[in-house]
Amino acid sequence: MGKDTFKDFLGAISKDADASAKDAPARAHAAAPKVSKPSPASLIEQWWHDRVHNSPVSRDTRLYNFMRAAVDELKRLFEHQE
């Protein structure tokens, strides 16, 4: 391979790489999966399940009902806010 041919080869690779780099953000954006943002209500329910479900609080009916009502009110407030 002569010097000029090698330079042409490197130039072609460089041009292809530049074009590919320019298209990369568009390809990445198009290929990215659409992830929906979880609703506040689902986050609150997840928190409730993780923190209160099967905890000592859940064994005290009066306290559990009080906290459950507070969680439901919090969810209701977030729903009206949206």
PDB file of N, CA, C and O in Angstrom:
ATOM      1  N   MET A   1       0.856  -1.169   0.000  1.00  0.00           N
ATOM      2  CA  MET A   1       0.000   0.000   0.000  1.00  0.00           C
ATOM      3  C   MET A   1       0.904   1.235   0.000  1.00  0.00           C
ATOM      4  O   MET A   1       1.772   1.362   0.864  1.00  0.00           O
ATOM      5  N   GLY A   2       0.708   2.153  -0.968  1.00  0.00           N
ATOM      6  CA  GLY A   2       1.518   3.357  -1.056  1.00  0.00           C
ATOM      7  C   GLY A   2       1.107   4.385  -0.013  1.00  0.00           C
ATOM      8  O   GLY A   2       0.056   4.266   0.616  1.00  0.00           O
ATOM      9  N   LYS A   3       1.952   5.398   0.160  1.00  0.00           N
ATOM     10  CA  LYS A   3       1.672   6.421   1.163  1.00  0.00           C
ATOM     11  C   LYS A   3       0.366   7.150   0.877  1.00  0.00           C
ATOM     12  O   LYS A   3      -0.423   7.389   1.792  1.00  0.00           O
ATOM     13  N   ASP A   4       0.128   7.506  -0.386  1.00  0.00           N
ATOM     14  CA  ASP A   4      -1.085   8.236  -0.737  1.00  0.00           C
ATOM     15  C   ASP A   4      -2.326   7.373  -0.518  1.00  0.00           C
ATOM     16  O   ASP A   4      -3.355   7.863  -0.052  1.00  0.00           O
ATOM     17  N   THR A   5      -2.224   6.113  -0.849  1.00  0.00           N
ATOM     18  CA  THR A   5      -3.351   5.202  -0.649  1.00  0.00           C
ATOM     19  C   THR A   5      -3.650   5.042   0.827  1.00  0.00           C
ATOM     20  O   THR A   5      -4.816   4.997   1.221  1.00  0.00           O
ATOM     21  N   PHE A   6      -2.624   4.958   1.642  1.00  0.00           N
ATOM     22  CA  PHE A   6      -2.795   4.818   3.080  1.00  0.00           C
ATOM     23  C   PHE A   6      -3.428   6.079   3.675  1.00  0.00           C
ATOM     24  O   PHE A   6      -4.302   6.001   4.538  1.00  0.00           O
ATOM     25  N   LYS A   7      -2.958   7.271   3.183  1.00  0.00           N
ATOM     26  CA  LYS A   7      -3.551   8.529   3.648  1.00  0.00           C
ATOM     27  C   LYS A   7      -5.026   8.609   3.259  1.00  0.00           C
ATOM     28  O   LYS A   7      -5.863   9.049   4.047  1.00  0.00           O
ATOM     29  N   ASP A   8      -5.332   8.179   2.035  1.00  0.00           N
ATOM     30  CA  ASP A   8      -6.736   8.176   1.589  1.00  0.00           C
ATOM     31  C   ASP A   8      -7.567   7.236   2.468  1.00  0.00           C
ATOM     32  O   ASP A   8      -8.701   7.549   2.832  1.00  0.00           O
ATOM     33  N   PHE A   9      -6.992   6.094   2.797  1.00  0.00           N
ATOM     34  CA  PHE A   9      -7.675   5.116   3.646  1.00  0.00           C
ATOM     35  C   PHE A   9      -7.957   5.710   5.028  1.00  0.00           C
ATOM     36  O   PHE A   9      -9.065   5.594   5.551  1.00  0.00           O
ATOM     37  N   LEU A  10      -6.930   6.353   5.614  1.00  0.00           N
ATOM     38  CA  LEU A  10      -7.115   6.977   6.933  1.00  0.00           C
ATOM     39  C   LEU A  10      -8.127   8.115   6.874  1.00  0.00           C
ATOM     40  O   LEU A  10      -8.933   8.281   7.790  1.00  0.00           O
ATOM     41  N   GLY A  11      -8.086   8.892   5.807  1.00  0.00           N
ATOM     42  CA  GLY A  11      -9.050   9.989   5.638  1.00  0.00           C
ATOM     43  C   GLY A  11     -10.471   9.472   5.550  1.00  0.00           C
ATOM     44  O   GLY A  11     -11.386  10.058   6.130  1.00  0.00           O
ATOM     45  N   ALA A  12     -10.665   8.370   4.823  1.00  0.00           N
ATOM     46  CA  ALA A  12     -11.998   7.787   4.691  1.00  0.00           C
ATOM     47  C   ALA A  12     -12.498   7.262   6.036  1.00  0.00           C
ATOM     48  O   ALA A  12     -13.666   7.443   6.379  1.00  0.00           O
ATOM     49  N   ILE A  13     -11.616   6.613   6.794  1.00  0.00           N
ATOM     50  CA  ILE A  13     -12.000   6.114   8.119  1.00  0.00           C
ATOM     51  C   ILE A  13     -12.367   7.280   9.030  1.00  0.00           C
ATOM     52  O   ILE A  13     -13.344   7.206   9.774  1.00  0.00           O
ATOM     53  N   SER A  14     -11.594   8.340   8.974  1.00  0.00           N
ATOM     54  CA  SER A  14     -11.842   9.511   9.804  1.00  0.00           C
ATOM     55  C   SER A  14     -13.190  10.139   9.469  1.00  0.00           C
ATOM     56  O   SER A  14     -13.941  10.511  10.370  1.00  0.00           O
ATOM     57  N   LYS A  15     -13.504  10.259   8.178  1.00  0.00           N
ATOM     58  CA  LYS A  15     -14.797  10.822   7.761  1.00  0.00           C
ATOM     59  C   LYS A  15     -15.953   9.952   8.230  1.00  0.00           C
ATOM     60  O   LYS A  15     -16.971  10.462   8.699  1.00  0.00           O
ATOM     61  N   ASP A  16     -15.792   8.621   8.101  1.00  0.00           N
ATOM     62  CA  ASP A  16     -16.840   7.701   8.563  1.00  0.00           C
ATOM     63  C   ASP A  16     -17.038   7.808  10.066  1.00  0.00           C
ATOM     64  O   ASP A  16     -18.168   7.784  10.555  1.00  0.00           O
ATOM     65  N   ALA A  17     -15.934   7.927  10.797  1.00  0.00           N
ATOM     66  CA  ALA A  17     -16.021   8.032  12.253  1.00  0.00           C
ATOM     67  C   ALA A  17     -16.695   9.337  12.657  1.00  0.00           C
ATOM     68  O   ALA A  17     -17.506   9.358  13.583  1.00  0.00           O
ATOM     69  N   ASP A  18     -16.361  10.430  11.964  1.00  0.00           N
ATOM     70  CA  ASP A  18     -16.987  11.721  12.271  1.00  0.00           C
ATOM     71  C   ASP A  18     -18.490  11.677  12.002  1.00  0.00           C
ATOM     72  O   ASP A  18     -19.284  12.154  12.813  1.00  0.00           O
ATOM     73  N   ALA A  19     -18.876  11.108  10.872  1.00  0.00           N
ATOM     74  CA  ALA A  19     -20.294  11.015  10.533  1.00  0.00           C
ATOM     75  C   ALA A  19     -21.027  10.134  11.544  1.00  0.00           C
ATOM     76  O   ALA A  19     -22.142  10.445  11.962  1.00  0.00           O
ATOM     77  N   SER A  20     -20.393   9.045  11.924  1.00  0.00           N
ATOM     78  CA  SER A  20     -21.004   8.142  12.900  1.00  0.00           C
ATOM     79  C   SER A  20     -21.150   8.819  14.261  1.00  0.00           C
ATOM     80  O   SER A  20     -22.158   8.634  14.943  1.00  0.00           O
ATOM     81  N   ALA A  21     -20.154   9.594  14.653  1.00  0.00           N
ATOM     82  CA  ALA A  21     -20.205  10.295  15.942  1.00  0.00           C
ATOM     83  C   ALA A  21     -21.300  11.345  15.956  1.00  0.00           C
ATOM     84  O   ALA A  21     -21.942  11.558  16.984  1.00  0.00           O
ATOM     85  N   LYS A  22     -21.522  12.006  14.819  1.00  0.00           N
ATOM     86  CA  LYS A  22     -22.572  13.021  14.741  1.00  0.00           C
ATOM     87  C   LYS A  22     -23.957  12.386  14.861  1.00  0.00           C
ATOM     88  O   LYS A  22     -24.862  12.991  15.437  1.00  0.00           O
ATOM     89  N   ASP A  23     -24.134  11.188  14.332  1.00  0.00           N
ATOM     90  CA  ASP A  23     -25.420  10.504  14.369  1.00  0.00           C
ATOM     91  C   ASP A  23     -25.655   9.751  15.671  1.00  0.00           C
ATOM     92  O   ASP A  23     -26.783   9.343  15.949  1.00  0.00           O
ATOM     93  N   ALA A  24     -24.621   9.562  16.467  1.00  0.00           N
ATOM     94  CA  ALA A  24     -24.733   8.737  17.677  1.00  0.00           C
ATOM     95  C   ALA A  24     -25.800   9.232  18.646  1.00  0.00           C
ATOM     96  O   ALA A  24     -26.581   8.411  19.127  1.00  0.00           O
ATOM     97  N   PRO A  25     -25.882  10.538  18.967  1.00  0.00           N
ATOM     98  CA  PRO A  25     -26.926  10.970  19.914  1.00  0.00           C
ATOM     99  C   PRO A  25     -28.341  10.678  19.412  1.00  0.00           C
ATOM    100  O   PRO A  25     -29.207  10.278  20.190  1.00  0.00           O
ATOM    101  N   ALA A  26     -28.571  10.877  18.119  1.00  0.00           N
ATOM    102  CA  ALA A  26     -29.901  10.602  17.569  1.00  0.00           C
ATOM    103  C   ALA A  26     -30.221   9.117  17.629  1.00  0.00           C
ATOM    104  O   ALA A  26     -31.345   8.733  17.954  1.00  0.00           O
ATOM    105  N   ARG A  27     -29.238   8.282  17.319  1.00  0.00           N
ATOM    106  CA  ARG A  27     -29.465   6.837  17.390  1.00  0.00           C
ATOM    107  C   ARG A  27     -29.699   6.392  18.830  1.00  0.00           C
ATOM    108  O   ARG A  27     -30.567   5.561  19.097  1.00  0.00           O
ATOM    109  N   ALA A  28     -28.926   6.946  19.751  1.00  0.00           N
ATOM    110  CA  ALA A  28     -29.079   6.570  21.156  1.00  0.00           C
ATOM    111  C   ALA A  28     -30.440   6.995  21.674  1.00  0.00           C
ATOM    112  O   ALA A  28     -31.083   6.252  22.415  1.00  0.00           O
ATOM    113  N   HIS A  29     -30.888   8.196  21.286  1.00  0.00           N
ATOM    114  CA  HIS A  29     -32.196   8.690  21.740  1.00  0.00           C
ATOM    115  C   HIS A  29     -33.316   7.838  21.164  1.00  0.00           C
ATOM    116  O   HIS A  29     -34.277   7.516  21.863  1.00  0.00           O
ATOM    117  N   ALA A  30     -33.197   7.471  19.893  1.00  0.00           N
ATOM    118  CA  ALA A  30     -34.234   6.670  19.249  1.00  0.00           C
ATOM    119  C   ALA A  30     -34.284   5.261  19.830  1.00  0.00           C
ATOM    120  O   ALA A  30     -35.356   4.662  19.920  1.00  0.00           O
ATOM    121  N   ALA A  31     -33.129   4.731  20.225  1.00  0.00           N
ATOM    122  CA  ALA A  31     -33.069   3.360  20.722  1.00  0.00           C
ATOM    123  C   ALA A  31     -33.382   3.265  22.214  1.00  0.00           C
ATOM    124  O   ALA A  31     -33.623   2.171  22.723  1.00  0.00           O
ATOM    125  N   ALA A  32     -33.382   4.392  22.919  1.00  0.00           N
ATOM    126  CA  ALA A  32     -33.618   4.365  24.363  1.00  0.00           C
ATOM    127  C   ALA A  32     -35.052   3.939  24.651  1.00  0.00           C
ATOM    128  O   ALA A  32     -35.987   4.437  24.024  1.00  0.00           O
ATOM    129  N   PRO A  33     -35.228   3.020  25.596  1.00  0.00           N
ATOM    130  CA  PRO A  33     -36.586   2.590  25.915  1.00  0.00           C
ATOM    131  C   PRO A  33     -37.345   3.714  26.617  1.00  0.00           C
ATOM    132  O   PRO A  33     -36.776   4.502  27.373  1.00  0.00           O
ATOM    133  N   LYS A  34     -38.618   3.761  26.349  1.00  0.00           N
ATOM    134  CA  LYS A  34     -39.471   4.763  26.984  1.00  0.00           C
ATOM    135  C   LYS A  34     -39.821   4.271  28.385  1.00  0.00           C
ATOM    136  O   LYS A  34     -40.469   3.237  28.549  1.00  0.00           O
ATOM    137  N   VAL A  35     -39.387   5.018  29.381  1.00  0.00           N
ATOM    138  CA  VAL A  35     -39.654   4.661  30.771  1.00  0.00           C
ATOM    139  C   VAL A  35     -40.596   5.706  31.331  1.00  0.00           C
ATOM    140  O   VAL A  35     -40.286   6.897  31.349  1.00  0.00           O
ATOM    141  N   SER A  36     -41.743   5.250  31.784  1.00  0.00           N
ATOM    142  CA  SER A  36     -42.694   6.204  32.332  1.00  0.00           C
ATOM    143  C   SER A  36     -42.326   6.539  33.770  1.00  0.00           C
ATOM    144  O   SER A  36     -41.809   5.705  34.513  1.00  0.00           O
ATOM    145  N   LYS A  37     -42.601   7.757  34.131  1.00  0.00           N
ATOM    146  CA  LYS A  37     -42.314   8.224  35.483  1.00  0.00           C
ATOM    147  C   LYS A  37     -43.380   7.635  36.418  1.00  0.00           C
ATOM    148  O   LYS A  37     -44.574   7.744  36.138  1.00  0.00           O
ATOM    149  N   PRO A  38     -42.956   7.015  37.519  1.00  0.00           N
ATOM    150  CA  PRO A  38     -43.956   6.442  38.425  1.00  0.00           C
ATOM    151  C   PRO A  38     -44.807   7.542  39.056  1.00  0.00           C
ATOM    152  O   PRO A  38     -44.324   8.641  39.327  1.00  0.00           O
ATOM    153  N   SER A  39     -46.053   7.234  39.278  1.00  0.00           N
ATOM    154  CA  SER A  39     -46.951   8.220  39.879  1.00  0.00           C
ATOM    155  C   SER A  39     -46.635   8.358  41.366  1.00  0.00           C
ATOM    156  O   SER A  39     -46.109   7.430  41.982  1.00  0.00           O
ATOM    157  N   PRO A  40     -46.955   9.513  41.939  1.00  0.00           N
ATOM    158  CA  PRO A  40     -46.748   9.675  43.385  1.00  0.00           C
ATOM    159  C   PRO A  40     -47.504   8.620  44.194  1.00  0.00           C
ATOM    160  O   PRO A  40     -47.004   8.135  45.208  1.00  0.00           O
ATOM    161  N   ALA A  41     -48.694   8.273  43.747  1.00  0.00           N
ATOM    162  CA  ALA A  41     -49.481   7.270  44.473  1.00  0.00           C
ATOM    163  C   ALA A  41     -48.767   5.925  44.502  1.00  0.00           C
ATOM    164  O   ALA A  41     -48.765   5.247  45.529  1.00  0.00           O
ATOM    165  N   SER A  42     -48.161   5.534  43.382  1.00  0.00           N
ATOM    166  CA  SER A  42     -47.460   4.241  43.367  1.00  0.00           C
ATOM    167  C   SER A  42     -46.205   4.292  44.234  1.00  0.00           C
ATOM    168  O   SER A  42     -45.856   3.303  44.878  1.00  0.00           O
ATOM    169  N   LEU A  43     -45.527   5.437  44.256  1.00  0.00           N
ATOM    170  CA  LEU A  43     -44.349   5.576  45.125  1.00  0.00           C
ATOM    171  C   LEU A  43     -44.743   5.519  46.600  1.00  0.00           C
ATOM    172  O   LEU A  43     -44.053   4.900  47.410  1.00  0.00           O
ATOM    173  N   ILE A  44     -45.852   6.164  46.941  1.00  0.00           N
ATOM    174  CA  ILE A  44     -46.337   6.146  48.325  1.00  0.00           C
ATOM    175  C   ILE A  44     -46.726   4.735  48.732  1.00  0.00           C
ATOM    176  O   ILE A  44     -46.400   4.292  49.833  1.00  0.00           O
ATOM    177  N   GLU A  45     -47.419   4.029  47.851  1.00  0.00           N
ATOM    178  CA  GLU A  45     -47.802   2.644  48.150  1.00  0.00           C
ATOM    179  C   GLU A  45     -46.583   1.756  48.320  1.00  0.00           C
ATOM    180  O   GLU A  45     -46.553   0.889  49.193  1.00  0.00           O
ATOM    181  N   GLN A  46     -45.576   1.974  47.482  1.00  0.00           N
ATOM    182  CA  GLN A  46     -44.345   1.182  47.603  1.00  0.00           C
ATOM    183  C   GLN A  46     -43.671   1.458  48.938  1.00  0.00           C
ATOM    184  O   GLN A  46     -43.204   0.541  49.613  1.00  0.00           O
ATOM    185  N   TRP A  47     -43.624   2.741  49.312  1.00  0.00           N
ATOM    186  CA  TRP A  47     -43.053   3.109  50.609  1.00  0.00           C
ATOM    187  C   TRP A  47     -43.834   2.432  51.738  1.00  0.00           C
ATOM    188  O   TRP A  47     -43.243   1.868  52.659  1.00  0.00           O
ATOM    189  N   TRP A  48     -45.157   2.494  51.660  1.00  0.00           N
ATOM    190  CA  TRP A  48     -46.014   1.895  52.680  1.00  0.00           C
ATOM    191  C   TRP A  48     -45.714   0.407  52.807  1.00  0.00           C
ATOM    192  O   TRP A  48     -45.540  -0.112  53.909  1.00  0.00           O
ATOM    193  N   HIS A  49     -45.656  -0.260  51.684  1.00  0.00           N
ATOM    194  CA  HIS A  49     -45.409  -1.699  51.692  1.00  0.00           C
ATOM    195  C   HIS A  49     -44.020  -2.021  52.257  1.00  0.00           C
ATOM    196  O   HIS A  49     -43.862  -2.962  53.035  1.00  0.00           O
ATOM    197  N   ASP A  50     -43.021  -1.233  51.860  1.00  0.00           N
ATOM    198  CA  ASP A  50     -41.645  -1.486  52.318  1.00  0.00           C
ATOM    199  C   ASP A  50     -41.456  -1.205  53.802  1.00  0.00           C
ATOM    200  O   ASP A  50     -40.731  -1.928  54.485  1.00  0.00           O
ATOM    201  N   ARG A  51     -42.110  -0.149  54.308  1.00  0.00           N
ATOM    202  CA  ARG A  51     -41.837   0.296  55.673  1.00  0.00           C
ATOM    203  C   ARG A  51     -42.832  -0.196  56.718  1.00  0.00           C
ATOM    204  O   ARG A  51     -42.440  -0.460  57.855  1.00  0.00           O
ATOM    205  N   VAL A  52     -44.097  -0.325  56.366  1.00  0.00           N
ATOM    206  CA  VAL A  52     -45.125  -0.581  57.368  1.00  0.00           C
ATOM    207  C   VAL A  52     -45.663  -2.006  57.311  1.00  0.00           C
ATOM    208  O   VAL A  52     -45.943  -2.612  58.346  1.00  0.00           O
ATOM    209  N   HIS A  53     -45.804  -2.528  56.128  1.00  0.00           N
ATOM    210  CA  HIS A  53     -46.357  -3.877  55.979  1.00  0.00           C
ATOM    211  C   HIS A  53     -45.502  -4.881  56.756  1.00  0.00           C
ATOM    212  O   HIS A  53     -44.285  -4.922  56.577  1.00  0.00           O
ATOM    213  N   ASN A  54     -46.105  -5.660  57.585  1.00  0.00           N
ATOM    214  CA  ASN A  54     -45.442  -6.665  58.444  1.00  0.00           C
ATOM    215  C   ASN A  54     -44.489  -6.061  59.481  1.00  0.00           C
ATOM    216  O   ASN A  54     -43.602  -6.753  59.980  1.00  0.00           O
ATOM    217  N   SER A  55     -44.663  -4.806  59.799  1.00  0.00           N
ATOM    218  CA  SER A  55     -43.860  -4.192  60.853  1.00  0.00           C
ATOM    219  C   SER A  55     -44.656  -4.239  62.161  1.00  0.00           C
ATOM    220  O   SER A  55     -45.837  -4.589  62.148  1.00  0.00           O
ATOM    221  N   PRO A  56     -44.038  -3.899  63.270  1.00  0.00           N
ATOM    222  CA  PRO A  56     -44.792  -3.864  64.540  1.00  0.00           C
ATOM    223  C   PRO A  56     -45.996  -2.921  64.480  1.00  0.00           C
ATOM    224  O   PRO A  56     -47.004  -3.152  65.148  1.00  0.00           O
ATOM    225  N   VAL A  57     -45.887  -1.860  63.681  1.00  0.00           N
ATOM    226  CA  VAL A  57     -47.008  -0.921  63.533  1.00  0.00           C
ATOM    227  C   VAL A  57     -48.228  -1.627  62.951  1.00  0.00           C
ATOM    228  O   VAL A  57     -49.360  -1.336  63.337  1.00  0.00           O
ATOM    229  N   SER A  58     -48.001  -2.535  62.043  1.00  0.00           N
ATOM    230  CA  SER A  58     -49.133  -3.209  61.393  1.00  0.00           C
ATOM    231  C   SER A  58     -49.881  -4.137  62.348  1.00  0.00           C
ATOM    232  O   SER A  58     -50.977  -4.597  62.027  1.00  0.00           O
ATOM    233  N   ARG A  59     -49.312  -4.412  63.499  1.00  0.00           N
ATOM    234  CA  ARG A  59     -49.971  -5.303  64.468  1.00  0.00           C
ATOM    235  C   ARG A  59     -50.882  -4.538  65.433  1.00  0.00           C
ATOM    236  O   ARG A  59     -51.666  -5.144  66.163  1.00  0.00           O
ATOM    237  N   ASP A  60     -50.777  -3.225  65.434  1.00  0.00           N
ATOM    238  CA  ASP A  60     -51.635  -2.392  66.272  1.00  0.00           C
ATOM    239  C   ASP A  60     -52.721  -1.802  65.369  1.00  0.00           C
ATOM    240  O   ASP A  60     -52.460  -0.882  64.594  1.00  0.00           O
ATOM    241  N   THR A  61     -53.917  -2.329  65.475  1.00  0.00           N
ATOM    242  CA  THR A  61     -54.990  -1.968  64.554  1.00  0.00           C
ATOM    243  C   THR A  61     -55.270  -0.476  64.542  1.00  0.00           C
ATOM    244  O   THR A  61     -55.403   0.115  63.471  1.00  0.00           O
ATOM    245  N   ARG A  62     -55.361   0.138  65.698  1.00  0.00           N
ATOM    246  CA  ARG A  62     -55.680   1.559  65.762  1.00  0.00           C
ATOM    247  C   ARG A  62     -54.589   2.406  65.100  1.00  0.00           C
ATOM    248  O   ARG A  62     -54.887   3.307  64.316  1.00  0.00           O
ATOM    249  N   LEU A  63     -53.346   2.116  65.412  1.00  0.00           N
ATOM    250  CA  LEU A  63     -52.231   2.854  64.817  1.00  0.00           C
ATOM    251  C   LEU A  63     -52.139   2.595  63.313  1.00  0.00           C
ATOM    252  O   LEU A  63     -51.905   3.517  62.531  1.00  0.00           O
ATOM    253  N   TYR A  64     -52.323   1.355  62.921  1.00  0.00           N
ATOM    254  CA  TYR A  64     -52.279   1.001  61.501  1.00  0.00           C
ATOM    255  C   TYR A  64     -53.358   1.762  60.726  1.00  0.00           C
ATOM    256  O   TYR A  64     -53.084   2.324  59.666  1.00  0.00           O
ATOM    257  N   ASN A  65     -54.585   1.776  61.259  1.00  0.00           N
ATOM    258  CA  ASN A  65     -55.689   2.467  60.578  1.00  0.00           C
ATOM    259  C   ASN A  65     -55.424   3.965  60.490  1.00  0.00           C
ATOM    260  O   ASN A  65     -55.740   4.590  59.478  1.00  0.00           O
ATOM    261  N   PHE A  66     -54.846   4.544  61.539  1.00  0.00           N
ATOM    262  CA  PHE A  66     -54.514   5.962  61.534  1.00  0.00           C
ATOM    263  C   PHE A  66     -53.488   6.266  60.447  1.00  0.00           C
ATOM    264  O   PHE A  66     -53.639   7.223  59.687  1.00  0.00           O
ATOM    265  N   MET A  67     -52.448   5.444  60.380  1.00  0.00           N
ATOM    266  CA  MET A  67     -51.403   5.655  59.371  1.00  0.00           C
ATOM    267  C   MET A  67     -51.918   5.396  57.962  1.00  0.00           C
ATOM    268  O   MET A  67     -51.545   6.096  57.020  1.00  0.00           O
ATOM    269  N   ARG A  68     -52.774   4.390  57.819  1.00  0.00           N
ATOM    270  CA  ARG A  68     -53.331   4.086  56.494  1.00  0.00           C
ATOM    271  C   ARG A  68     -54.179   5.253  55.996  1.00  0.00           C
ATOM    272  O   ARG A  68     -54.130   5.605  54.817  1.00  0.00           O
ATOM    273  N   ALA A  69     -54.957   5.852  56.899  1.00  0.00           N
ATOM    274  CA  ALA A  69     -55.765   7.012  56.524  1.00  0.00           C
ATOM    275  C   ALA A  69     -54.862   8.178  56.106  1.00  0.00           C
ATOM    276  O   ALA A  69     -55.171   8.888  55.149  1.00  0.00           O
ATOM    277  N   ALA A  70     -53.763   8.375  56.810  1.00  0.00           N
ATOM    278  CA  ALA A  70     -52.828   9.448  56.459  1.00  0.00           C
ATOM    279  C   ALA A  70     -52.203   9.193  55.087  1.00  0.00           C
ATOM    280  O   ALA A  70     -52.041  10.124  54.298  1.00  0.00           O
ATOM    281  N   VAL A  71     -51.857   7.961  54.804  1.00  0.00           N
ATOM    282  CA  VAL A  71     -51.276   7.611  53.504  1.00  0.00           C
ATOM    283  C   VAL A  71     -52.304   7.834  52.402  1.00  0.00           C
ATOM    284  O   VAL A  71     -51.975   8.379  51.348  1.00  0.00           O
ATOM    285  N   ASP A  72     -53.526   7.425  52.632  1.00  0.00           N
ATOM    286  CA  ASP A  72     -54.583   7.634  51.631  1.00  0.00           C
ATOM    287  C   ASP A  72     -54.835   9.119  51.388  1.00  0.00           C
ATOM    288  O   ASP A  72     -55.052   9.528  50.247  1.00  0.00           O
ATOM    289  N   GLU A  73     -54.809   9.922  52.435  1.00  0.00           N
ATOM    290  CA  GLU A  73     -54.987  11.373  52.294  1.00  0.00           C
ATOM    291  C   GLU A  73     -53.811  11.981  51.515  1.00  0.00           C
ATOM    292  O   GLU A  73     -54.012  12.858  50.675  1.00  0.00           O
ATOM    293  N   LEU A  74     -52.620  11.530  51.786  1.00  0.00           N
ATOM    294  CA  LEU A  74     -51.451  12.018  51.059  1.00  0.00           C
ATOM    295  C   LEU A  74     -51.570  11.692  49.572  1.00  0.00           C
ATOM    296  O   LEU A  74     -51.289  12.541  48.726  1.00  0.00           O
ATOM    297  N   LYS A  75     -51.976  10.493  49.258  1.00  0.00           N
ATOM    298  CA  LYS A  75     -52.171  10.111  47.848  1.00  0.00           C
ATOM    299  C   LYS A  75     -53.252  10.982  47.196  1.00  0.00           C
ATOM    300  O   LYS A  75     -53.109  11.417  46.053  1.00  0.00           O
ATOM    301  N   ARG A  76     -54.331  11.226  47.939  1.00  0.00           N
ATOM    302  CA  ARG A  76     -55.410  12.050  47.405  1.00  0.00           C
ATOM    303  C   ARG A  76     -54.907  13.459  47.118  1.00  0.00           C
ATOM    304  O   ARG A  76     -55.251  14.030  46.082  1.00  0.00           O
ATOM    305  N   LEU A  77     -54.111  14.028  47.999  1.00  0.00           N
ATOM    306  CA  LEU A  77     -53.571  15.369  47.786  1.00  0.00           C
ATOM    307  C   LEU A  77     -52.672  15.422  46.551  1.00  0.00           C
ATOM    308  O   LEU A  77     -52.722  16.388  45.791  1.00  0.00           O
ATOM    309  N   PHE A  78     -51.862  14.405  46.351  1.00  0.00           N
ATOM    310  CA  PHE A  78     -51.012  14.377  45.166  1.00  0.00           C
ATOM    311  C   PHE A  78     -51.828  14.236  43.894  1.00  0.00           C
ATOM    312  O   PHE A  78     -51.482  14.826  42.871  1.00  0.00           O
ATOM    313  N   GLU A  79     -52.913  13.460  43.940  1.00  0.00           N
ATOM    314  CA  GLU A  79     -53.752  13.292  42.749  1.00  0.00           C
ATOM    315  C   GLU A  79     -54.412  14.605  42.364  1.00  0.00           C
ATOM    316  O   GLU A  79     -54.530  14.909  41.177  1.00  0.00           O
ATOM    317  N   HIS A  80     -54.846  15.390  43.347  1.00  0.00           N
ATOM    318  CA  HIS A  80     -55.492  16.669  43.043  1.00  0.00           C
ATOM    319  C   HIS A  80     -54.496  17.715  42.606  1.00  0.00           C
ATOM    320  O   HIS A  80     -54.870  18.693  41.960  1.00  0.00           O
ATOM    321  N   GLN A  81     -53.241  17.529  42.942  1.00  0.00           N
ATOM    322  CA  GLN A  81     -52.206  18.484  42.583  1.00  0.00           C
ATOM    323  C   GLN A  81     -51.846  18.371  41.107  1.00  0.00           C
ATOM    324  O   GLN A  81     -51.491  19.372  40.484  1.00  0.00           O
ATOM    325  N   GLU A  82     -51.931  17.186  40.543  1.00  0.00           N
ATOM    326  CA  GLU A  82     -51.520  16.955  39.147  1.00  0.00           C
ATOM    327  C   GLU A  82     -52.484  17.522  38.168  1.00  0.00           C
ATOM    328  O   GLU A  82     -52.277  17.408  36.960  1.00  0.00           O
TER     329      GLU A  82
END
